[in-house]
Amino acid sequence: MCGIAGILQFNSAVPSGMIRRMTEAMAHRGPDAMSFFEEGGLAFGHRRLSIIDLSTAANQPFVDNTGRYVMVFNGEIYNYEEVKRMLPDYTFHTTSDTEVLLAAYMKWGEGCLEYMRGMFAFAIWDKKDRELFLARDRMGVKPLYYYQDGDRLIFASEVRAILSTGLVARRLNQAALLDYFSYQSVSSPQTLIEGVHQLEAGVWKKLTGNKTESKRYWDVAKKAVDVDPADGAGVKKQIKHLMLQSIRRRLVSDVPVGAFLSGGIDSSVVVGLMAEADAARPNTFNIAFEEKEFDESHYAEVVAKKFNTNHTRLLLRPGNFLDELQNALDAMDTPSGDGVNTYVVSKAIRKSGMTVALSGVGGDELFAGYPFFNQYLGLKEKGFLWSIPSGIRKMAAGVMPGSSRGRSGRIKQLLRSPSSSIEDIYPVFRQLLSPLLVTELTTLCSGEPPATAVQQELIKRHACIARLPLLSQVSVAEFLGYTQHTLLKDTDQMSMAVSLEVREPFFDQDLVEFVLAVPDVLKRPVYPKSLLVESVKPLLPDEVVHRKKQGFLFPWNVWLKNELRAFCEERINNMARRPFIDGARLAAYWQKFLAGDEHIRWAEIWLFVVLEYWLEKNGIE
């Protein structure tokens, strides 16, 4: 796990010191080593967090044994030893996954990606052909940003590294603001900086001279396997096998590996399978609170006791989250309405001595754990509603009682939707600010409230989604939307801010491909994530399986009105002066929130506060 940076200039040498500035801007991503490679118009920089082969021989930028290829790599190739056995003609000088990845590219070119199981973003420079190759992992776990104009390409693990060059204007990309306000983050390939893009998950990009080529080498929506709906027992057996394989892959490390243990189903499955996969006792960490309404440590202790883990109970108070708030906001390379919790938990685990931790994130998305999964099935059963002419449905939505926000507002939006397909329905359910509210508080659109066009197009680019079972269509929409651009992005930027590598077993390619092919009749939850629970049965205690879901439900609503009021008010006032904001309406909305208007959620206010903080900190015009 590391931070990578690079500059390719087609017509001139890279200015002295520029790659160093980029690399130093990501010092938190790799405290163990910083190195560079510079040759004419090409410069690579690397920050290392040592996980596999801790020797200096594995430091990057890494040059192959012929001297032709140079690579910078962020992430882990979990099956690197298996791939290494397929490369008998290459003479290895390290035991690192880095050298295996580079040797695989030398043999198979972009075809090497077919063999890799892991999380990664990397760049390879071919000195002979003067060709630059960039690639990103299938699920989008590791980030890769780039800026390209006619003369150069700049790339890095973080946007702030690209901005540090001074070659990219710190100018806000207003076209991406609608996406941010609607969904609390920005979807690839866009970012909030004009001209800076995200390389999409499962995509590679190649530059030779002034020629650019890119290709999607893996599509999460493409059905990769067939599953017999009559073979329930066989499906569960295969899920258990793939889960265990995923865990074993993610235990590969030359430093101790820990695990987040909340006491919920997903983290408990991860810990239970860690105990089954490895002879060593798992290291587990639970965030505990003295306040009963927040504390879940009892369930974590039940799981820790059952699997005989080296368990650490990290006692925090809700106020710790307030104390760390500014540090968490400073850690945001890109603004997000979420992520503070991840920062605080990651920091506590890192202080306990861990460099690597497994997480249960992704279980809800893969095994239909959110209410929307069943709600979508219910909507599809009422598909006849969309056979009614759109004019009549829109008229019915217009005369329906209730607010245009919240649940009633969502129902009105659904009635106006052109169909009950996943690309029309999912974006409505995942909105944080409704289209009407975006129209009221910003000047980003006029007339008819904006549609959820960005999210719709994101799903439509993966046309094969329609061939999947309905519940899997929701999973794919989640992966393409919230999961990739908020959940995984926050996990990366908040954990790497404290130099902690987080691995997510539920985002294993082989597991994902199989579970997405499972028909609804087997996956539809009888109780929360029943297919997952029954696949690993009798792994989990009933007390954990049937507990009430809790999570980090801290009193942000109260904090914003009290402890954080001055902090928020200053940012709201500054945001109100931005040209894309209707300042009077935003100020009035803030006052209504302070007065206790129950229709206004704290998360809606927080979106504006976080964005303003990020704009000010990074000097964005």
JOZIGI-V47260 format. One record per residue. N is the residue number from 1. RES is the residue in three letters. SS is DSSP state (H for helix, E for strand, L for the rest). PHI is phi as a letter, one per 30 degrees, with the letter a starting at -180 (* if undefined). Layout:
BEGIN
n	res	ss	phi
N	RES	SS	PHI
N	RES	SS	PHI
END
This chain:
BEGIN
n	res	ss	phi
1	MET	L	*
2	CYS	E	a
3	GLY	E	b
4	ILE	E	b
5	ALA	E	a
6	GLY	E	a
7	ILE	E	b
8	LEU	E	b
9	GLN	E	c
10	PHE	L	d
11	ASN	L	b
12	SER	L	a
13	ALA	L	d
14	VAL	L	d
15	PRO	L	e
16	SER	L	d
17	GLY	L	i
18	MET	H	d
19	ILE	H	d
20	ARG	H	d
21	ARG	H	e
22	MET	H	d
23	THR	H	d
24	GLU	H	d
25	ALA	L	d
26	MET	L	c
27	ALA	H	e
28	HIS	H	d
29	ARG	H	d
30	GLY	L	a
31	PRO	E	d
32	ASP	L	d
33	ALA	E	a
34	MET	E	b
35	SER	E	b
36	PHE	E	b
37	PHE	E	b
38	GLU	E	b
39	GLU	E	a
40	GLY	L	i
41	GLY	L	d
42	LEU	E	b
43	ALA	E	b
44	PHE	E	c
45	GLY	E	b
46	HIS	E	b
47	ARG	E	c
48	ARG	E	c
49	LEU	L	c
50	SER	L	d
51	ILE	L	b
52	ILE	L	c
53	ASP	L	h
54	LEU	L	d
55	SER	L	d
56	THR	H	d
57	ALA	H	d
58	ALA	H	c
59	ASN	L	d
60	GLN	L	b
61	PRO	L	e
62	PHE	E	c
63	VAL	E	c
64	ASP	L	d
65	ASN	L	d
66	THR	L	c
67	GLY	L	i
68	ARG	L	d
69	TYR	E	c
70	VAL	E	b
71	MET	E	b
72	VAL	E	b
73	PHE	E	b
74	ASN	E	b
75	GLY	E	k
76	GLU	E	b
77	ILE	E	c
78	TYR	L	d
79	ASN	L	c
80	TYR	H	d
81	GLU	H	d
82	GLU	H	d
83	VAL	H	d
84	LYS	H	e
85	ARG	L	d
86	MET	L	d
87	LEU	L	b
88	PRO	L	d
89	ASP	L	d
90	TYR	L	c
91	THR	L	c
92	PHE	L	d
93	HIS	L	c
94	THR	L	b
95	THR	L	c
96	SER	L	c
97	ASP	H	d
98	THR	H	e
99	GLU	H	d
100	VAL	H	d
101	LEU	H	d
102	LEU	H	d
103	ALA	H	d
104	ALA	H	d
105	TYR	H	d
106	MET	H	d
107	LYS	H	d
108	TRP	H	c
109	GLY	H	i
110	GLU	H	d
111	GLY	H	d
112	CYS	H	d
113	LEU	H	d
114	GLU	H	d
115	TYR	H	c
116	MET	L	d
117	ARG	L	b
118	GLY	E	l
119	MET	E	c
120	PHE	E	a
121	ALA	E	b
122	PHE	E	b
123	ALA	E	b
124	ILE	E	b
125	TRP	E	c
126	ASP	E	c
127	LYS	L	d
128	LYS	L	d
129	ASP	L	d
130	ARG	L	h
131	GLU	E	b
132	LEU	E	c
133	PHE	E	b
134	LEU	E	b
135	ALA	E	a
136	ARG	E	b
137	ASP	L	d
138	ARG	L	d
139	MET	L	c
140	GLY	L	i
141	VAL	L	d
142	LYS	L	c
143	PRO	L	d
144	LEU	L	a
145	TYR	E	c
146	TYR	E	a
147	TYR	E	b
148	GLN	E	b
149	ASP	L	b
150	GLY	L	d
151	ASP	L	c
152	ARG	E	a
153	LEU	E	b
154	ILE	E	b
155	PHE	E	b
156	ALA	E	a
157	SER	L	d
158	GLU	L	b
159	VAL	H	d
160	ARG	H	d
161	ALA	H	d
162	ILE	H	d
163	LEU	H	d
164	SER	L	d
165	THR	L	d
166	GLY	L	i
167	LEU	L	c
168	VAL	L	c
169	ALA	L	d
170	ARG	L	d
171	ARG	L	c
172	LEU	E	d
173	ASN	L	d
174	GLN	H	d
175	ALA	H	d
176	ALA	H	c
177	LEU	H	d
178	LEU	H	d
179	ASP	H	d
180	TYR	H	d
181	PHE	H	d
182	SER	H	d
183	TYR	H	b
184	GLN	L	i
185	SER	L	a
186	VAL	L	c
187	SER	L	d
188	SER	L	d
189	PRO	L	c
190	GLN	L	d
191	THR	L	b
192	LEU	L	d
193	ILE	E	c
194	GLU	L	e
195	GLY	L	j
196	VAL	E	c
197	HIS	E	b
198	GLN	E	c
199	LEU	L	d
200	GLU	L	d
201	ALA	L	d
202	GLY	L	i
203	VAL	E	b
204	TRP	E	c
205	LYS	E	b
206	LYS	E	b
207	LEU	E	b
208	THR	E	b
209	GLY	L	i
210	ASN	L	c
211	LYS	E	c
212	THR	E	b
213	GLU	E	b
214	SER	E	b
215	LYS	E	a
216	ARG	E	d
217	TYR	L	c
218	TRP	L	a
219	ASP	L	b
220	VAL	L	d
221	ALA	L	d
222	LYS	L	d
223	LYS	L	d
224	ALA	L	c
225	VAL	L	b
226	ASP	L	c
227	VAL	L	b
228	ASP	L	d
229	PRO	L	d
230	ALA	L	d
231	ASP	L	c
232	GLY	H	e
233	ALA	H	d
234	GLY	H	d
235	VAL	H	d
236	LYS	H	d
237	LYS	H	d
238	GLN	H	d
239	ILE	H	d
240	LYS	H	d
241	HIS	H	d
242	LEU	H	d
243	MET	H	d
244	LEU	H	d
245	GLN	H	d
246	SER	H	d
247	ILE	H	d
248	ARG	H	e
249	ARG	H	e
250	ARG	H	d
251	LEU	L	c
252	VAL	L	d
253	SER	L	a
254	ASP	L	c
255	VAL	L	b
256	PRO	L	e
257	VAL	E	c
258	GLY	E	c
259	ALA	E	a
260	PHE	E	d
261	LEU	L	b
262	SER	L	d
263	GLY	L	j
264	GLY	L	d
265	ILE	H	d
266	ASP	H	d
267	SER	H	d
268	SER	H	d
269	VAL	H	d
270	VAL	H	e
271	VAL	H	d
272	GLY	H	d
273	LEU	H	d
274	MET	H	d
275	ALA	H	d
276	GLU	H	d
277	ALA	H	d
278	ASP	L	b
279	ALA	L	d
280	ALA	L	d
281	ARG	L	d
282	PRO	L	d
283	ASN	E	c
284	THR	E	b
285	PHE	E	b
286	ASN	E	b
287	ILE	E	d
288	ALA	E	c
289	PHE	E	b
290	GLU	L	d
291	GLU	L	d
292	LYS	L	d
293	GLU	L	d
294	PHE	L	c
295	ASP	L	d
296	GLU	L	b
297	SER	H	d
298	HIS	H	e
299	TYR	H	d
300	ALA	H	d
301	GLU	H	d
302	VAL	H	d
303	VAL	H	d
304	ALA	H	d
305	LYS	H	d
306	LYS	H	d
307	PHE	L	c
308	ASN	L	h
309	THR	L	d
310	ASN	E	d
311	HIS	E	c
312	THR	E	b
313	ARG	E	c
314	LEU	E	c
315	LEU	E	d
316	LEU	E	b
317	ARG	L	c
318	PRO	H	e
319	GLY	H	d
320	ASN	H	d
321	PHE	H	d
322	LEU	H	d
323	ASP	H	d
324	GLU	L	c
325	LEU	H	e
326	GLN	H	d
327	ASN	H	d
328	ALA	H	d
329	LEU	H	d
330	ASP	H	d
331	ALA	H	d
332	MET	L	d
333	ASP	L	d
334	THR	L	b
335	PRO	L	d
336	SER	L	b
337	GLY	L	d
338	ASP	L	b
339	GLY	L	j
340	VAL	H	d
341	ASN	H	e
342	THR	H	d
343	TYR	H	d
344	VAL	H	d
345	VAL	H	d
346	SER	H	d
347	LYS	H	d
348	ALA	H	d
349	ILE	H	d
350	ARG	H	d
351	LYS	H	d
352	SER	L	d
353	GLY	L	j
354	MET	L	d
355	THR	L	c
356	VAL	E	b
357	ALA	E	b
358	LEU	E	d
359	SER	E	b
360	GLY	L	d
361	VAL	L	d
362	GLY	L	j
363	GLY	H	d
364	ASP	H	d
365	GLU	H	d
366	LEU	H	d
367	PHE	L	c
368	ALA	L	h
369	GLY	L	d
370	TYR	L	c
371	PRO	H	e
372	PHE	H	d
373	PHE	H	e
374	ASN	H	d
375	GLN	H	d
376	TYR	H	d
377	LEU	H	d
378	GLY	H	d
379	LEU	H	d
380	LYS	H	d
381	GLU	H	d
382	LYS	L	c
383	GLY	H	e
384	PHE	H	e
385	LEU	H	d
386	TRP	H	d
387	SER	H	d
388	ILE	L	d
389	PRO	L	e
390	SER	H	e
391	GLY	H	d
392	ILE	H	d
393	ARG	H	d
394	LYS	H	d
395	MET	H	d
396	ALA	H	d
397	ALA	H	d
398	GLY	H	d
399	VAL	H	c
400	MET	L	d
401	PRO	L	d
402	GLY	L	j
403	SER	L	d
404	SER	L	d
405	ARG	L	c
406	GLY	H	i
407	ARG	H	d
408	SER	H	d
409	GLY	H	d
410	ARG	H	d
411	ILE	H	d
412	LYS	H	d
413	GLN	H	d
414	LEU	H	d
415	LEU	H	d
416	ARG	H	d
417	SER	L	d
418	PRO	L	d
419	SER	L	a
420	SER	L	c
421	SER	L	d
422	ILE	H	d
423	GLU	H	d
424	ASP	H	c
425	ILE	H	c
426	TYR	H	e
427	PRO	H	e
428	VAL	H	d
429	PHE	H	d
430	ARG	L	c
431	GLN	L	d
432	LEU	L	c
433	LEU	L	c
434	SER	L	d
435	PRO	H	e
436	LEU	H	d
437	LEU	H	d
438	VAL	H	d
439	THR	H	d
440	GLU	H	d
441	LEU	H	c
442	THR	E	b
443	THR	L	c
444	LEU	L	d
445	CYS	L	a
446	SER	L	b
447	GLY	L	i
448	GLU	L	d
449	PRO	L	e
450	PRO	L	d
451	ALA	L	d
452	THR	L	c
453	ALA	H	d
454	VAL	H	d
455	GLN	H	d
456	GLN	H	d
457	GLU	H	d
458	LEU	H	e
459	ILE	H	d
460	LYS	H	d
461	ARG	L	d
462	HIS	L	c
463	ALA	H	d
464	CYS	H	d
465	ILE	H	e
466	ALA	H	d
467	ARG	H	d
468	LEU	L	d
469	PRO	L	e
470	LEU	H	e
471	LEU	H	d
472	SER	H	d
473	GLN	H	d
474	VAL	H	d
475	SER	H	e
476	VAL	H	d
477	ALA	H	e
478	GLU	H	d
479	PHE	H	d
480	LEU	H	d
481	GLY	H	c
482	TYR	H	e
483	THR	H	d
484	GLN	H	d
485	HIS	H	c
486	THR	H	b
487	LEU	H	d
488	LEU	H	d
489	LYS	H	d
490	ASP	H	d
491	THR	H	e
492	ASP	H	d
493	GLN	H	d
494	MET	H	d
495	SER	H	d
496	MET	H	d
497	ALA	L	d
498	VAL	L	c
499	SER	L	i
500	LEU	L	c
501	GLU	E	c
502	VAL	E	c
503	ARG	E	c
504	GLU	E	c
505	PRO	H	e
506	PHE	H	d
507	PHE	H	c
508	ASP	L	d
509	GLN	H	e
510	ASP	H	d
511	LEU	H	d
512	VAL	H	d
513	GLU	H	d
514	PHE	H	d
515	VAL	H	d
516	LEU	H	d
517	ALA	H	d
518	VAL	L	d
519	PRO	L	d
520	ASP	H	e
521	VAL	H	d
522	LEU	H	c
523	LYS	H	c
524	ARG	L	e
525	PRO	L	d
526	VAL	L	d
527	TYR	L	b
528	PRO	L	e
529	LYS	L	h
530	SER	H	d
531	LEU	H	d
532	LEU	H	d
533	VAL	H	d
534	GLU	H	d
535	SER	H	d
536	VAL	L	c
537	LYS	L	e
538	PRO	L	c
539	LEU	L	d
540	LEU	L	c
541	PRO	L	d
542	ASP	H	e
543	GLU	H	d
544	VAL	H	d
545	VAL	H	d
546	HIS	L	c
547	ARG	L	d
548	LYS	L	d
549	LYS	L	d
550	GLN	L	b
551	GLY	L	i
552	PHE	L	d
553	LEU	L	c
554	PHE	L	d
555	PRO	L	d
556	TRP	H	e
557	ASN	H	e
558	VAL	H	d
559	TRP	H	d
560	LEU	H	d
561	LYS	H	c
562	ASN	L	b
563	GLU	L	e
564	LEU	L	c
565	ARG	H	d
566	ALA	H	d
567	PHE	H	d
568	CYS	H	d
569	GLU	H	d
570	GLU	H	d
571	ARG	H	d
572	ILE	H	d
573	ASN	H	d
574	ASN	H	d
575	MET	H	d
576	ALA	L	d
577	ARG	L	c
578	ARG	L	d
579	PRO	L	d
580	PHE	L	c
581	ILE	E	c
582	ASP	L	d
583	GLY	H	e
584	ALA	H	d
585	ARG	H	d
586	LEU	H	d
587	ALA	H	d
588	ALA	H	d
589	TYR	H	d
590	TRP	H	d
591	GLN	H	d
592	LYS	H	d
593	PHE	H	d
594	LEU	H	d
595	ALA	L	d
596	GLY	L	j
597	ASP	L	d
598	GLU	L	d
599	HIS	L	d
600	ILE	L	c
601	ARG	L	c
602	TRP	H	e
603	ALA	H	d
604	GLU	H	d
605	ILE	H	d
606	TRP	H	d
607	LEU	H	e
608	PHE	H	d
609	VAL	H	d
610	VAL	H	d
611	LEU	H	d
612	GLU	H	d
613	TYR	H	e
614	TRP	H	d
615	LEU	H	d
616	GLU	H	d
617	LYS	H	d
618	ASN	H	c
619	GLY	L	i
620	ILE	L	d
621	GLU	L	d
END
